[in-house]
């Protein structure tokens, strides 16, 4: 993984000193909250319902045990003993005191971490496939390219006054585990017929108030031109994007209003201008960055055999362990979704334990996932049983990856000042209703996602089953959506009809799953059945 050099460290340390002075002036009353707000947002600090919330960047979800332990330390010292892992592969702390924020950032800087550009109208934390560098199905590790973009865009003057926030995802496998078509820019590493490495470029995706699936803007962009093409797209948006209406400022609105053909024409023209008058990031710089991402020293000659005589262990392997590119190794998903728990939350003790396990079993590396779980990317199969036993004792071995209880949920009205409804209690009630693991496995892959407001931090548009919390005349109400997907078959969920109260939405989800079981054909997932039979049979089952 990438290691800071003296320039990286100097930038982060200088930002900590700068923010410390800004906080001092705010606490002294020398600047108002309106003046302070854009300054704190650039450092990932939000003012929520009950306290400040700090969002810490974990670029493309990769971190080591030392960094993970620091996250546990911050949870213990400055928060209430836990952290919340998010769908952008970050971590959030919900109970931060303003006077402590500079000290937190200073401690993060000692382990090469920060909160820069995790909020505000900036290029947010770049995300990637949580299995990058380990997946058996990728053509190359996408993280060096993500790191190249992170460095090239941080504090870049061209991107210092964007119309709105901007999100980029990079992947390198046909199975899209990074939801690239629901990002402002989605990038997929591919090879052309000559074997050259390049990118499929998707622009104009996103969720929120006006969701769109990004169209393919360029089927093959030579990899060496990645930054210049990104710059061209951002220039077109920066000059043509709306700034008069916060709901119409994202690049997806410009792509929609122009049409993706005209938008593409403008980007291509601007790109040629850049190529004629400037240059890309030198490939030598990419090579410098890529050298940090060499594969671990995998052992050779390892056996792929597993002793599956323990049925609970075998079930966990089947559900939570994925194929690795190196023989004798596996990718382990650690579920942060125990029945009755808060999706994405981990205690300081659990965070410390996962750091220990990464150091012991996974070449000192962890990943944060889009699904609000944690991955140990490089585990010897011979170590899986011992690892599972330790996870099980700590409440971290729930075998529910991609099942109905593996729920994505935003913090909702329990914490967020933008939310209209609570997300956490709904997630807990649904998980409890479907607590029986045999029942969950009978349903198969079923991605359920919950947002507490239209901003869609819980990705409800992309859920096979999505739930959106709304305010209905002062009462929390929940709309049900069906048919979304954030994968390579990306689609947006459709609202079924009138909403429900908290208990009613749980009943509605159960009616949907019962109908699915009654209609599915051999080998069909929920999403397959929905796409085959259509919307109406489910609507009838829900409303009668």
Number of C-alpha atoms within 10 A of each C-alpha: 18 17 12 13 9 8 9 12 17 13 12 22 19 11 20 25 14 13 19 19 13 19 21 15 14 18 14 10 10 13 14 12 13 8 12 15 15 16 17 22 21 18 25 22 26 23 19 17 15 13 16 18 23 29 26 27 24 23 24 29 27 24 22 18 23 18 21 22 21 21 26 24 20 22 25 16 11 18 19 15 17 24 24 21 27 25 22 26 26 25 23 22 23 26 21 23 13 20 13 12 23 21 16 22 25 18 18 21 20 15 19 18 22 25 26 26 21 25 24 23 18 23 25 21 26 24 31 34 29 29 30 25 23 24 23 17 15 20 17 18 24 24 28 23 21 22 20 19 19 18 13 12 19 15 15 11 8 12 18 13 13 21 23 20 18 22 19 25 26 29 32 26 23 14 14 19 22 31 26 31 30 32 27 24 27 27 28 23 24 24 17 13 7 6 8 11 17 20 24 20 24 24 28 26 26 27 22 17 12 14 21 23 24 24 21 19 20 15 13 18 20 16 18 16 18 19 19 20 24 18 19 21 21 21 19 20 24 19 11 14 21 18 15 9 9 10 13 17 20 24 28 27 21 19 22 17 11 13 12 19 14 13 20 19 12 17 22 18 12 20 21 14 13 16 14 9 8 10 11 14 16 11 12 9 10 16 12 13 19 19 12 12 16 11 13 14 7 15 11 9 8 14 12 12 9 14 11 12 8 9 9 14 20 15 17 19 20 13 18 19 22 17 17 22 15 16 17 21 25 27 25 28 28 26 24 27 29 22 21 17 17 21 28 29 22 25 16 24 17 19 23 20 20 27 26 17 21 25 17 15 18 25 19 19 25 26 26 31 28 24 29 26 25 25 24 27 30 28 23 23 22 17 15 20 18 12 18 19 13 15 19 15 9 13 14 22 23 22 27 27 24 18 21 26 30 29 30 30 31 32 24 23 21 18 19 22 13 14 24 24 27 27 29 23 18 22 28 22 19 22 22 16 16 17 17 12 16 10 12 19 17 10 18 17 19 22 25 28 29 33 31 32 27 21 17 24 23 30 29 34 33 30 26 27 27 30 32 27 29 22 14 12 7 9 11 18 23 31 19 23 25 28 24 24 24 23 17 15 11 19 20 23 21 18 19 17 12 10 20 18 15 18 13 13 21 21 15 19 20 16 17 20 18 14 18 23 15 9 15 17 12 5 9 17 18 25 20 16 17 20 12 13 13 13 15 11 15 21 18 13 15 19 11 7
